[in-house]
């Protein structure tokens, strides 16, 4: 996955916006409405990586399957975040699914019809 493809995919998710609260070198993807972060990446990094939220059980399994490519979140809560190296060894389809899952964990909930 390229930096451009990563940005394009993240911004394709509902209510996603790209922000730069930590400086121009770090893209932070959040959901509008609640401002919660679902992905972070230094797009000029070598290798390119993305950090994202992940269910703790799934995180453990992914780290076991890809020990050199998926690690506990860099500078983040190690239980709820992972960092994925985007060098082609983790398939793009899996990265996209992990990004969708991360987004789903933080996206604003739509009130049910009739709920007050």
Order of alpha helices (4+ residues) and beta strands (2+ residues): alpha-beta-beta-beta-beta-alpha-beta-beta-alpha
